[in-house]
Amino acid sequence: MKQGVGPDIWLAGDPSDLQKYMNNGIKGIVTNTVVQKELVQKYGSLTNLTKEYLNITDKKIAIEIDGNSTQELLEVGEKFTELSDQIILKIPCSQIALEAFSVLKKEGVETFCTTVFSVSQAVVSAQAGADHILPFCEPFKDLGLDPTKLVKDCYNIFKNWEGRPKITAALVRTPDVASSALRDGADGIIIFWPVYEEILKNPLTEKWNEIFMDEWKAMNKHGHLDDLPTKLNE
């Protein structure tokens, strides 16, 4: 029987935007080089940006790194893991990444393998030692394909493995794709904070919240909540 509280929610975005969500059950923060390039203009360097993330939470922070060789990945990665044990290294799927995953696994450094677009990529990366496999979703949707089929395929491949990697759906840009990824077996999803907020919105939820609030106000109007610290009369 599975244990725990269900799939993980990872957020992406500017530290100043994410801070208010971090106590809402968020697993951690995930970066990519596209977002990093934008935010280093504000924070001055990738190291400074990483420190800003560390300042807002004690949760895990996945910092994406890149390079032209395994050795470069390891050397750059070490600069970030030295900052905090909260740091996870996120590395694009490639030949040079495989050896890096193997070395980092032995060193006890948690890793994400990103830019995964096939089951075979997922398997070789997992065998090399990646702790999280990140199937991309929205690019498949852009091609008119099922955006979370790869999530489901990876789940089916890995579900009976002992010590299997986590399947963390990436490039999830809409609530419907987030829901599909979770239904298809994702251990977690990575979303930007506006998507996180949008997930909570539903016309039926809004309708019934209004119904219940009207009843709450009615009870308050008739004095039935006078012994409670309500603020409805302010």
CYANA upper distance limits for C-alpha pairs under 8 A (distance plus 0.5 A):
  6 GLY  CA    187 ASP  CA      8.04
  7 PRO  CA    182 LEU  CA      7.74
  7 PRO  CA    186 ALA  CA      7.36
  7 PRO  CA    187 ASP  CA      5.16
  7 PRO  CA    188 GLY  CA      5.18
  7 PRO  CA    189 ILE  CA      8.12
  8 ASP  CA     26 ILE  CA      7.68
  8 ASP  CA     27 LYS  CA      6.21
  8 ASP  CA    187 ASP  CA      6.66
  8 ASP  CA    188 GLY  CA      4.60
  8 ASP  CA    189 ILE  CA      6.92
  9 ILE  CA     25 GLY  CA      8.27
  9 ILE  CA     26 ILE  CA      5.88
  9 ILE  CA     27 LYS  CA      6.04
  9 ILE  CA     28 GLY  CA      7.90
  9 ILE  CA    188 GLY  CA      6.12
  9 ILE  CA    189 ILE  CA      5.88
  9 ILE  CA    190 ILE  CA      6.80
  9 ILE  CA    191 ILE  CA      8.09
 10 TRP  CA     26 ILE  CA      6.57
 10 TRP  CA     27 LYS  CA      5.95
 10 TRP  CA     28 GLY  CA      5.58
 10 TRP  CA     29 ILE  CA      5.94
 10 TRP  CA     30 VAL  CA      6.91
 10 TRP  CA    188 GLY  CA      7.68
 10 TRP  CA    189 ILE  CA      6.53
 10 TRP  CA    190 ILE  CA      5.12
 10 TRP  CA    191 ILE  CA      6.82
 11 LEU  CA     18 LEU  CA      7.94
 11 LEU  CA     26 ILE  CA      7.78
 11 LEU  CA     28 GLY  CA      6.96
 11 LEU  CA     29 ILE  CA      5.40
 11 LEU  CA     30 VAL  CA      6.62
 11 LEU  CA    190 ILE  CA      6.20
 11 LEU  CA    191 ILE  CA      5.65
 11 LEU  CA    192 PHE  CA      5.95
 11 LEU  CA    193 TRP  CA      6.63
 11 LEU  CA    196 TYR  CA      8.39
 12 ALA  CA     18 LEU  CA      8.16
 12 ALA  CA     29 ILE  CA      6.21
 12 ALA  CA     30 VAL  CA      5.80
 12 ALA  CA     31 THR  CA      6.52
 12 ALA  CA    190 ILE  CA      7.46
 12 ALA  CA    191 ILE  CA      6.43
 12 ALA  CA    192 PHE  CA      5.11
 12 ALA  CA    193 TRP  CA      7.02
 13 GLY  CA     17 ASP  CA      7.31
 13 GLY  CA     18 LEU  CA      7.10
 13 GLY  CA     31 THR  CA      7.96
 13 GLY  CA     35 VAL  CA      7.64
 13 GLY  CA    192 PHE  CA      6.41
 13 GLY  CA    193 TRP  CA      7.24
 14 ASP  CA     18 LEU  CA      6.82
 14 ASP  CA     39 LEU  CA      7.45
 15 PRO  CA     19 GLN  CA      6.64
 15 PRO  CA     52 GLU  CA      6.89
 15 PRO  CA     53 TYR  CA      6.06
 15 PRO  CA     56 ILE  CA      7.57
 17 ASP  CA    193 TRP  CA      8.12
 18 LEU  CA     22 MET  CA      7.16
 18 LEU  CA    193 TRP  CA      7.38
 19 GLN  CA     56 ILE  CA      6.13
 19 GLN  CA     57 THR  CA      7.78
 21 TYR  CA     26 ILE  CA      7.64
 22 MET  CA     26 ILE  CA      6.01
 22 MET  CA     28 GLY  CA      8.11
 22 MET  CA     57 THR  CA      7.20
 22 MET  CA     59 LYS  CA      8.48
 27 LYS  CA     59 LYS  CA      6.99
 27 LYS  CA     60 LYS  CA      7.46
 28 GLY  CA     59 LYS  CA      5.51
 28 GLY  CA     60 LYS  CA      5.19
 28 GLY  CA     61 ILE  CA      6.16
 28 GLY  CA     62 ALA  CA      8.32
 29 ILE  CA     53 TYR  CA      8.45
 29 ILE  CA     59 LYS  CA      8.03
 29 ILE  CA     60 LYS  CA      6.91
 29 ILE  CA     61 ILE  CA      5.21
 29 ILE  CA     62 ALA  CA      6.62
 30 VAL  CA     61 ILE  CA      6.35
 30 VAL  CA     62 ALA  CA      5.10
 30 VAL  CA     63 ILE  CA      6.99
 30 VAL  CA     64 GLU  CA      8.44
 30 VAL  CA    190 ILE  CA      7.60
 31 THR  CA     35 VAL  CA      7.09
 31 THR  CA     36 GLN  CA      7.24
 31 THR  CA     61 ILE  CA      8.40
 31 THR  CA     62 ALA  CA      6.54
 31 THR  CA     63 ILE  CA      5.91
 31 THR  CA     64 GLU  CA      6.36
 32 ASN  CA     36 GLN  CA      6.55
 32 ASN  CA     63 ILE  CA      7.60
 32 ASN  CA     64 GLU  CA      5.73
 33 THR  CA     37 LYS  CA      6.37
 33 THR  CA     64 GLU  CA      6.83
 33 THR  CA     65 ILE  CA      8.01
 34 VAL  CA     38 GLU  CA      7.18
 35 VAL  CA     39 LEU  CA      6.70
 36 GLN  CA     40 VAL  CA      6.42
 36 GLN  CA     46 LEU  CA      7.40
 36 GLN  CA     49 LEU  CA      8.48
 37 LYS  CA     41 GLN  CA      7.57
 38 GLU  CA     42 LYS  CA      8.10
 39 LEU  CA     43 TYR  CA      6.74
 39 LEU  CA     49 LEU  CA      7.74
 40 VAL  CA     44 GLY  CA      5.47
 40 VAL  CA     45 SER  CA      5.49
 40 VAL  CA     46 LEU  CA      6.37
 40 VAL  CA     48 ASN  CA      8.48
 40 VAL  CA     49 LEU  CA      7.00
 41 GLN  CA     45 SER  CA      8.10
 43 TYR  CA     48 ASN  CA      6.52
 43 TYR  CA     49 LEU  CA      6.06
 44 GLY  CA     48 ASN  CA      6.92
 44 GLY  CA     49 LEU  CA      7.91
 45 SER  CA     49 LEU  CA      6.70
 46 LEU  CA     50 THR  CA      6.60
 47 THR  CA     51 LYS  CA      6.80
 47 THR  CA     80 PHE  CA      7.97
 48 ASN  CA     52 GLU  CA      6.80
 49 LEU  CA     53 TYR  CA      7.00
 50 THR  CA     54 LEU  CA      6.81
 50 THR  CA     63 ILE  CA      8.02
 51 LYS  CA     55 ASN  CA      6.60
 52 GLU  CA     56 ILE  CA      7.17
 53 TYR  CA     57 THR  CA      7.21
 53 TYR  CA     61 ILE  CA      7.86
 54 LEU  CA     58 ASP  CA      7.26
 54 LEU  CA     61 ILE  CA      8.17
 54 LEU  CA     86 GLN  CA      8.41
 58 ASP  CA     86 GLN  CA      7.60
 59 LYS  CA     86 GLN  CA      6.98
 60 LYS  CA     86 GLN  CA      5.14
 60 LYS  CA     87 ILE  CA      6.47
 60 LYS  CA     88 ILE  CA      7.30
 61 ILE  CA     86 GLN  CA      6.45
 61 ILE  CA     87 ILE  CA      5.52
 61 ILE  CA     88 ILE  CA      6.33
 62 ALA  CA     87 ILE  CA      6.36
 62 ALA  CA     88 ILE  CA      4.87
 62 ALA  CA     89 LEU  CA      6.07
 62 ALA  CA     90 LYS  CA      6.30
 62 ALA  CA    112 PHE  CA      8.04
 63 ILE  CA     80 PHE  CA      8.40
 63 ILE  CA     87 ILE  CA      7.40
 63 ILE  CA     88 ILE  CA      6.72
 63 ILE  CA     89 LEU  CA      5.87
 63 ILE  CA     90 LYS  CA      6.08
 64 GLU  CA     89 LEU  CA      6.57
 64 GLU  CA     90 LYS  CA      4.78
 64 GLU  CA     91 ILE  CA      6.28
 64 GLU  CA     92 PRO  CA      8.49
 65 ILE  CA     73 LEU  CA      7.45
 65 ILE  CA     76 VAL  CA      7.79
 65 ILE  CA     77 GLY  CA      7.38
 65 ILE  CA     89 LEU  CA      7.48
 65 ILE  CA     90 LYS  CA      6.70
 65 ILE  CA     91 ILE  CA      6.23
 65 ILE  CA     92 PRO  CA      8.49
 66 ASP  CA     73 LEU  CA      6.67
 66 ASP  CA     91 ILE  CA      6.91
 66 ASP  CA     92 PRO  CA      7.66
 67 GLY  CA     72 GLU  CA      6.31
 67 GLY  CA     73 LEU  CA      6.13
 68 ASN  CA     72 GLU  CA      7.13
 68 ASN  CA     73 LEU  CA      8.22
 68 ASN  CA     96 ILE  CA      8.30
 69 SER  CA     73 LEU  CA      6.89
 69 SER  CA     96 ILE  CA      6.28
 70 THR  CA     74 LEU  CA      6.76
 70 THR  CA     96 ILE  CA      5.42
 70 THR  CA     97 ALA  CA      6.72
 70 THR  CA     99 GLU  CA      7.04
 70 THR  CA    100 ALA  CA      6.11
 71 GLN  CA     75 GLU  CA      6.59
 71 GLN  CA    100 ALA  CA      8.24
 72 GLU  CA     76 VAL  CA      6.47
 73 LEU  CA     77 GLY  CA      6.30
 73 LEU  CA     97 ALA  CA      8.21
 73 LEU  CA    100 ALA  CA      7.43
 74 LEU  CA     78 GLU  CA      6.55
 74 LEU  CA    100 ALA  CA      6.91
 74 LEU  CA    104 LEU  CA      8.42
 75 GLU  CA     79 LYS  CA      7.31
 76 VAL  CA     80 PHE  CA      7.63
 77 GLY  CA     81 THR  CA      6.81
 77 GLY  CA     89 LEU  CA      7.05
 78 GLU  CA     82 GLU  CA      6.44
 79 LYS  CA     83 LEU  CA      7.44
 80 PHE  CA     84 SER  CA      7.80
 80 PHE  CA     87 ILE  CA      7.31
 81 THR  CA     85 ASP  CA      6.78
 81 THR  CA     86 GLN  CA      8.38
 81 THR  CA     87 ILE  CA      6.08
 81 THR  CA     88 ILE  CA      7.96
 81 THR  CA     89 LEU  CA      8.38
 81 THR  CA    109 VAL  CA      8.37
 83 LEU  CA     87 ILE  CA      8.19
 87 ILE  CA    110 GLU  CA      8.40
 88 ILE  CA    109 VAL  CA      7.42
 88 ILE  CA    110 GLU  CA      5.68
 88 ILE  CA    111 THR  CA      5.99
 88 ILE  CA    112 PHE  CA      7.69
 89 LEU  CA    109 VAL  CA      8.07
 89 LEU  CA    110 GLU  CA      7.04
 89 LEU  CA    111 THR  CA      5.36
 89 LEU  CA    112 PHE  CA      6.69
 90 LYS  CA    111 THR  CA      6.20
 90 LYS  CA    112 PHE  CA      4.92
 90 LYS  CA    113 CYS  CA      6.48
 90 LYS  CA    114 THR  CA      7.19
 91 ILE  CA     97 ALA  CA      7.17
 91 ILE  CA    111 THR  CA      7.97
 91 ILE  CA    112 PHE  CA      6.69
 91 ILE  CA    113 CYS  CA      5.79
 91 ILE  CA    114 THR  CA      6.45
 92 PRO  CA     97 ALA  CA      7.50
 92 PRO  CA    113 CYS  CA      6.25
 92 PRO  CA    114 THR  CA      5.16
 92 PRO  CA    115 THR  CA      6.02
 92 PRO  CA    116 VAL  CA      8.45
 93 CYS  CA     97 ALA  CA      6.64
 93 CYS  CA     98 LEU  CA      8.18
 93 CYS  CA    113 CYS  CA      6.26
 93 CYS  CA    114 THR  CA      6.24
 93 CYS  CA    115 THR  CA      6.22
 93 CYS  CA    116 VAL  CA      6.80
 93 CYS  CA    121 GLN  CA      7.95
 93 CYS  CA    125 SER  CA      7.76
 94 SER  CA     98 LEU  CA      7.19
 95 GLN  CA     99 GLU  CA      8.12
 96 ILE  CA    100 ALA  CA      7.28
 97 ALA  CA    101 PHE  CA      6.62
 98 LEU  CA    102 SER  CA      6.91
 98 LEU  CA    124 VAL  CA      8.36
 98 LEU  CA    125 SER  CA      6.63
 98 LEU  CA    128 ALA  CA      5.93
 98 LEU  CA    129 GLY  CA      8.18
 99 GLU  CA    103 VAL  CA      6.74
 99 GLU  CA    128 ALA  CA      7.34
100 ALA  CA    104 LEU  CA      6.48
101 PHE  CA    105 LYS  CA      6.42
101 PHE  CA    111 THR  CA      7.52
101 PHE  CA    125 SER  CA      8.17
101 PHE  CA    128 ALA  CA      6.30
101 PHE  CA    129 GLY  CA      5.54
101 PHE  CA    130 ALA  CA      5.89
102 SER  CA    106 LYS  CA      7.03
102 SER  CA    128 ALA  CA      5.63
102 SER  CA    129 GLY  CA      5.48
102 SER  CA    130 ALA  CA      8.06
103 VAL  CA    107 GLU  CA      6.87
104 LEU  CA    108 GLY  CA      6.64
104 LEU  CA    109 VAL  CA      5.60
104 LEU  CA    110 GLU  CA      7.79
104 LEU  CA    111 THR  CA      8.08
104 LEU  CA    129 GLY  CA      8.33
105 LYS  CA    109 VAL  CA      6.31
105 LYS  CA    110 GLU  CA      7.46
105 LYS  CA    111 THR  CA      8.37
105 LYS  CA    129 GLY  CA      6.11
105 LYS  CA    130 ALA  CA      7.80
110 GLU  CA    130 ALA  CA      8.19
110 GLU  CA    131 ASP  CA      6.68
111 THR  CA    130 ALA  CA      5.96
111 THR  CA    131 ASP  CA      5.80
111 THR  CA    132 HIS  CA      6.84
112 PHE  CA    130 ALA  CA      6.57
112 PHE  CA    131 ASP  CA      6.58
112 PHE  CA    132 HIS  CA      5.14
112 PHE  CA    133 ILE  CA      6.61
112 PHE  CA    134 LEU  CA      7.45
113 CYS  CA    125 SER  CA      7.47
113 CYS  CA    130 ALA  CA      6.51
113 CYS  CA    131 ASP  CA      8.22
113 CYS  CA    132 HIS  CA      6.59
113 CYS  CA    133 ILE  CA      5.63
113 CYS  CA    134 LEU  CA      6.39
114 THR  CA    133 ILE  CA      7.13
114 THR  CA    134 LEU  CA      5.41
114 THR  CA    135 PRO  CA      7.61
114 THR  CA    136 PHE  CA      8.32
114 THR  CA    170 ALA  CA      8.34
115 THR  CA    134 LEU  CA      7.26
115 THR  CA    135 PRO  CA      7.31
115 THR  CA    136 PHE  CA      6.80
116 VAL  CA    121 GLN  CA      6.68
116 VAL  CA    122 ALA  CA      6.83
116 VAL  CA    133 ILE  CA      7.72
116 VAL  CA    134 LEU  CA      6.36
116 VAL  CA    135 PRO  CA      5.30
116 VAL  CA    136 PHE  CA      6.57
117 PHE  CA    121 GLN  CA      7.49
117 PHE  CA    122 ALA  CA      8.47
117 PHE  CA    135 PRO  CA      6.49
117 PHE  CA    136 PHE  CA      6.72
117 PHE  CA    150 LEU  CA      7.83
118 SER  CA    122 ALA  CA      6.91
118 SER  CA    135 PRO  CA      8.24
118 SER  CA    150 LEU  CA      7.24
119 VAL  CA    123 VAL  CA      6.69
119 VAL  CA    150 LEU  CA      7.42
119 VAL  CA    153 ASP  CA      7.28
119 VAL  CA    154 CYS  CA      6.48
120 SER  CA    124 VAL  CA      6.76
121 GLN  CA    125 SER  CA      6.59
122 ALA  CA    126 ALA  CA      6.57
122 ALA  CA    133 ILE  CA      6.70
122 ALA  CA    135 PRO  CA      8.38
122 ALA  CA    154 CYS  CA      7.65
123 VAL  CA    127 GLN  CA      6.55
124 VAL  CA    128 ALA  CA      6.64
125 SER  CA    129 GLY  CA      6.99
125 SER  CA    130 ALA  CA      6.23
125 SER  CA    133 ILE  CA      8.10
126 ALA  CA    130 ALA  CA      5.41
126 ALA  CA    131 ASP  CA      7.39
126 ALA  CA    132 HIS  CA      8.35
126 ALA  CA    133 ILE  CA      7.64
126 ALA  CA    164 ARG  CA      8.33
126 ALA  CA    165 PRO  CA      6.82
130 ALA  CA    165 PRO  CA      7.43
131 ASP  CA    164 ARG  CA      8.43
131 ASP  CA    165 PRO  CA      5.35
131 ASP  CA    166 LYS  CA      6.86
132 HIS  CA    165 PRO  CA      5.70
132 HIS  CA    166 LYS  CA      5.11
132 HIS  CA    167 ILE  CA      6.43
132 HIS  CA    168 THR  CA      6.90
133 ILE  CA    165 PRO  CA      6.99
133 ILE  CA    166 LYS  CA      6.58
133 ILE  CA    167 ILE  CA      5.58
133 ILE  CA    168 THR  CA      6.51
134 LEU  CA    167 ILE  CA      6.64
134 LEU  CA    168 THR  CA      5.44
134 LEU  CA    169 ALA  CA      5.87
134 LEU  CA    170 ALA  CA      6.04
135 PRO  CA    150 LEU  CA      6.87
135 PRO  CA    151 VAL  CA      6.55
135 PRO  CA    167 ILE  CA      7.82
135 PRO  CA    168 THR  CA      7.34
135 PRO  CA    169 ALA  CA      5.83
135 PRO  CA    170 ALA  CA      6.38
136 PHE  CA    140 PHE  CA      8.22
136 PHE  CA    147 PRO  CA      8.42
136 PHE  CA    150 LEU  CA      8.43
136 PHE  CA    169 ALA  CA      6.75
136 PHE  CA    170 ALA  CA      5.34
136 PHE  CA    171 LEU  CA      5.98
136 PHE  CA    172 VAL  CA      8.16
137 CYS  CA    141 LYS  CA      7.32
137 CYS  CA    147 PRO  CA      5.07
137 CYS  CA    148 THR  CA      6.14
137 CYS  CA    150 LEU  CA      8.30
137 CYS  CA    169 ALA  CA      7.34
137 CYS  CA    170 ALA  CA      6.71
137 CYS  CA    171 LEU  CA      6.13
137 CYS  CA    172 VAL  CA      6.50
137 CYS  CA    177 VAL  CA      8.04
138 GLU  CA    142 ASP  CA      6.70
138 GLU  CA    147 PRO  CA      6.20
138 GLU  CA    171 LEU  CA      6.25
138 GLU  CA    172 VAL  CA      6.52
138 GLU  CA    173 ARG  CA      7.33
138 GLU  CA    177 VAL  CA      8.19
139 PRO  CA    143 LEU  CA      7.07
139 PRO  CA    147 PRO  CA      7.74
139 PRO  CA    171 LEU  CA      8.31
140 PHE  CA    144 GLY  CA      7.05
140 PHE  CA    145 LEU  CA      5.62
140 PHE  CA    146 ASP  CA      6.80
140 PHE  CA    147 PRO  CA      5.33
141 LYS  CA    145 LEU  CA      5.62
141 LYS  CA    146 ASP  CA      6.47
141 LYS  CA    147 PRO  CA      5.24
147 PRO  CA    177 VAL  CA      7.46
148 THR  CA    152 LYS  CA      6.98
148 THR  CA    177 VAL  CA      7.71
148 THR  CA    180 SER  CA      6.86
148 THR  CA    181 ALA  CA      5.96
148 THR  CA    184 ASP  CA      7.48
149 LYS  CA    153 ASP  CA      6.63
149 LYS  CA    184 ASP  CA      8.15
150 LEU  CA    154 CYS  CA      6.50
151 VAL  CA    155 TYR  CA      6.64
151 VAL  CA    167 ILE  CA      7.55
151 VAL  CA    169 ALA  CA      7.22
151 VAL  CA    181 ALA  CA      6.93
151 VAL  CA    184 ASP  CA      6.81
151 VAL  CA    185 GLY  CA      7.32
151 VAL  CA    186 ALA  CA      6.76
152 LYS  CA    156 ASN  CA      6.71
152 LYS  CA    181 ALA  CA      8.26
152 LYS  CA    184 ASP  CA      5.30
152 LYS  CA    185 GLY  CA      6.47
152 LYS  CA    186 ALA  CA      8.05
153 ASP  CA    157 ILE  CA      6.70
154 CYS  CA    158 PHE  CA      6.58
154 CYS  CA    167 ILE  CA      7.57
155 TYR  CA    159 LYS  CA      6.02
155 TYR  CA    167 ILE  CA      7.33
155 TYR  CA    184 ASP  CA      8.10
155 TYR  CA    185 GLY  CA      6.27
155 TYR  CA    186 ALA  CA      7.51
158 PHE  CA    164 ARG  CA      6.54
158 PHE  CA    165 PRO  CA      7.92
159 LYS  CA    164 ARG  CA      7.75
160 ASN  CA    164 ARG  CA      8.26
166 LYS  CA    186 ALA  CA      8.38
166 LYS  CA    187 ASP  CA      6.33
166 LYS  CA    188 GLY  CA      8.36
167 ILE  CA    185 GLY  CA      8.39
167 ILE  CA    186 ALA  CA      5.79
167 ILE  CA    187 ASP  CA      5.71
167 ILE  CA    188 GLY  CA      7.22
168 THR  CA    186 ALA  CA      6.22
168 THR  CA    187 ASP  CA      6.06
168 THR  CA    188 GLY  CA      5.06
168 THR  CA    189 ILE  CA      5.84
168 THR  CA    190 ILE  CA      7.62
169 ALA  CA    181 ALA  CA      7.02
169 ALA  CA    186 ALA  CA      6.72
169 ALA  CA    187 ASP  CA      8.41
169 ALA  CA    188 GLY  CA      6.72
169 ALA  CA    189 ILE  CA      5.17
169 ALA  CA    190 ILE  CA      6.71
170 ALA  CA    189 ILE  CA      6.75
170 ALA  CA    190 ILE  CA      5.78
170 ALA  CA    191 ILE  CA      8.04
171 LEU  CA    190 ILE  CA      7.41
171 LEU  CA    191 ILE  CA      7.72
172 VAL  CA    177 VAL  CA      6.68
172 VAL  CA    178 ALA  CA      6.52
172 VAL  CA    189 ILE  CA      7.63
172 VAL  CA    190 ILE  CA      6.84
172 VAL  CA    191 ILE  CA      6.18
173 ARG  CA    177 VAL  CA      7.67
173 ARG  CA    178 ALA  CA      8.14
173 ARG  CA    191 ILE  CA      6.91
173 ARG  CA    192 PHE  CA      7.76
173 ARG  CA    195 VAL  CA      7.08
174 THR  CA    178 ALA  CA      6.80
174 THR  CA    195 VAL  CA      6.56
175 PRO  CA    179 SER  CA      6.64
175 PRO  CA    195 VAL  CA      6.84
175 PRO  CA    196 TYR  CA      8.42
175 PRO  CA    198 GLU  CA      7.32
175 PRO  CA    199 ILE  CA      5.82
176 ASP  CA    180 SER  CA      6.72
177 VAL  CA    181 ALA  CA      6.56
178 ALA  CA    182 LEU  CA      6.82
178 ALA  CA    189 ILE  CA      7.30
179 SER  CA    183 ARG  CA      6.66
180 SER  CA    184 ASP  CA      6.52
181 ALA  CA    185 GLY  CA      7.04
181 ALA  CA    186 ALA  CA      6.07
181 ALA  CA    189 ILE  CA      7.88
182 LEU  CA    186 ALA  CA      5.51
182 LEU  CA    187 ASP  CA      7.89
182 LEU  CA    188 GLY  CA      7.74
182 LEU  CA    189 ILE  CA      8.03
191 ILE  CA    195 VAL  CA      6.70
191 ILE  CA    196 TYR  CA      7.06
192 PHE  CA    196 TYR  CA      7.01
193 TRP  CA    197 GLU  CA      6.80
194 PRO  CA    198 GLU  CA      6.62
195 VAL  CA    199 ILE  CA      6.56
196 TYR  CA    200 LEU  CA      7.68
197 GLU  CA    201 LYS  CA      7.77
201 LYS  CA    205 THR  CA      7.59
201 LYS  CA    206 GLU  CA      7.82
202 ASN  CA    206 GLU  CA      6.67
203 PRO  CA    207 LYS  CA      6.58
204 LEU  CA    208 TRP  CA      6.63
205 THR  CA    209 ASN  CA      6.39
206 GLU  CA    210 GLU  CA      6.67
207 LYS  CA    211 ILE  CA      6.90
208 TRP  CA    212 PHE  CA      6.61
209 ASN  CA    213 MET  CA      6.51
210 GLU  CA    214 ASP  CA      6.57
211 ILE  CA    215 GLU  CA      7.02
212 PHE  CA    216 TRP  CA      6.72
213 MET  CA    217 LYS  CA      6.59
214 ASP  CA    218 ALA  CA      6.68
215 GLU  CA    219 MET  CA      6.79
216 TRP  CA    220 ASN  CA      6.80
217 LYS  CA    221 LYS  CA      6.55
217 LYS  CA    232 LEU  CA      7.81
218 ALA  CA    222 HIS  CA      6.92
219 MET  CA    223 GLY  CA      6.95
219 MET  CA    224 HIS  CA      5.69
219 MET  CA    225 LEU  CA      6.85
220 ASN  CA    224 HIS  CA      6.04
220 ASN  CA    225 LEU  CA      5.48
220 ASN  CA    226 ASP  CA      7.45
220 ASN  CA    232 LEU  CA      8.07
225 LEU  CA    230 THR  CA      7.78
226 ASP  CA    230 THR  CA      8.30
